[in-house]
Amino acid sequence: MKKETDMSGRNAVDRREFLITSAGIMAAGIGQACSAATPEEIERGAVAVGKLPRRPLGRDGREVSVLIGASTWSADAVQAGIRCGVNYWHKSEDWGSNVPRAILKDRDAHYCQVCVDRVRGNHERGQIDEEAHYQFVKSALEQTGLRYFDDMQLHFGYHHVAEQKSNRGFVRAFERLKKEGLVRHLCLSQHHYAENSRVEAGQNAAEILTAVVQDGVFEHAQFMYSYGETEPMKELVSLARRNGFGTIAMKTTRGAGRMKNDAEFMKQFPADTSPHQALARWLTTMTELDAAVVQITSLSEFVDTFSGAGRPVRSADAQALERMTAYADREVCRLCNECASHCQLGIPIADILRYERYAQDYGEDLRARALYALLDRQGDSCIACGNCLPHCKQQLEIPRKLAAAHQILRIKG
């Protein structure tokens, strides 16, 4: 695949190329495909969780588990998830030729999603290309052996409402594939682009998704949603529910991984719950969401998280969520991007702090560093001018956060 080079001289590659370059690492056994648990441990974990409740996803009424799965999970967590009734799989194309046998064997019992990126650039500068998206899905089907994808998802979504209304290239690619019986449902994951200096006239996720819901072409969406959520996103979820539009929360942990590793924080944490347990209970019983995806790094984390799915929030969980919200507001970027346009150097602040999440909270150091290496400007470019600070609603010390993230994400030579 041809690489594009930006003004700084760094090589910019899209997600598909990154997956190709990381395939050897995964094959070598370093990635999430490895399973550390025995079959007996997996079975015990599944029994501890039990069968997951399901809900309709949008207007077509498909019943999906209230917490869905992802190809980025550890293999033992995937196996336990299948036993517990997880039946919707995010980014299933990333399994490549290693799709779990249980899914291939009982294909129609699972909803497998393909996540499709823009081409000739990243999510900010890349393009929607009907033919490229069409060919990508066909290639992914050939590699995975899944025969069809249930859901075709536009990764990172639209830049603004005008693009959503005028550029139907992704929709046309979907329609062609659907006629061939290769995909069935149309969806997107939507990020924030308001105040993004790299996206002209970018808008926030709530604005774009409101237009998507009203348009009626897409059936459901994934978007960032977690405890301490803002009013515009809460209103968007309510609008979606009223219109039969499916909703799946993503980027849900909001720092839960680093909280568990913070001894001082956990020392004061309520007994009889955990960050992931409280999160799962809240997501599945205290919101209007249809489902949510939670990044899982191990079988034990699967059990801790999924055993809370569909169960009411207890007093200890409510106290935990208050502490988690205060911690996250103080330490974890919401990725709203409102500070970005005020950086005179054009540093991709939200991208850097998103990759920091991958490393700090998801245990995906390899992926985080590989993505960070592709940025044209990294955290060490920050000159601490302070222009961004008045525009952060969380009042984060952004220069300090960027410097710390650089130390975590830089590839040490």
Secondary structure as GFF3:
##gff-version 3
##sequence-region A 1 413
A	DSSP	beta_strand	4	5	.	.	.	ID=ss1
A	DSSP	beta_strand	11	12	.	.	.	ID=ss2
A	DSSP	alpha_helix	15	27	.	.	.	ID=ss3
A	DSSP	alpha_helix	39	49	.	.	.	ID=ss4
A	DSSP	beta_strand	54	56	.	.	.	ID=ss5
A	DSSP	three_ten_helix	58	60	.	.	.	ID=ss6
A	DSSP	beta_strand	63	65	.	.	.	ID=ss7
A	DSSP	beta_strand	67	70	.	.	.	ID=ss8
A	DSSP	alpha_helix	75	84	.	.	.	ID=ss9
A	DSSP	beta_strand	88	90	.	.	.	ID=ss10
A	DSSP	three_ten_helix	92	95	.	.	.	ID=ss11
A	DSSP	alpha_helix	101	105	.	.	.	ID=ss12
A	DSSP	three_ten_helix	107	109	.	.	.	ID=ss13
A	DSSP	beta_strand	111	116	.	.	.	ID=ss14
A	DSSP	alpha_helix	130	144	.	.	.	ID=ss15
A	DSSP	beta_strand	149	154	.	.	.	ID=ss16
A	DSSP	alpha_helix	161	166	.	.	.	ID=ss17
A	DSSP	alpha_helix	169	179	.	.	.	ID=ss18
A	DSSP	beta_strand	183	190	.	.	.	ID=ss19
A	DSSP	alpha_helix	205	215	.	.	.	ID=ss20
A	DSSP	beta_strand	220	224	.	.	.	ID=ss21
A	DSSP	alpha_helix	231	242	.	.	.	ID=ss22
A	DSSP	beta_strand	246	250	.	.	.	ID=ss23
A	DSSP	alpha_helix	256	260	.	.	.	ID=ss24
A	DSSP	alpha_helix	263	267	.	.	.	ID=ss25
A	DSSP	alpha_helix	275	285	.	.	.	ID=ss26
A	DSSP	beta_strand	291	293	.	.	.	ID=ss27
A	DSSP	alpha_helix	299	306	.	.	.	ID=ss28
A	DSSP	alpha_helix	315	331	.	.	.	ID=ss29
A	DSSP	three_ten_helix	340	342	.	.	.	ID=ss30
A	DSSP	alpha_helix	349	360	.	.	.	ID=ss31
A	DSSP	alpha_helix	365	373	.	.	.	ID=ss32
A	DSSP	three_ten_helix	379	381	.	.	.	ID=ss33
A	DSSP	three_ten_helix	389	391	.	.	.	ID=ss34
A	DSSP	alpha_helix	398	409	.	.	.	ID=ss35
###
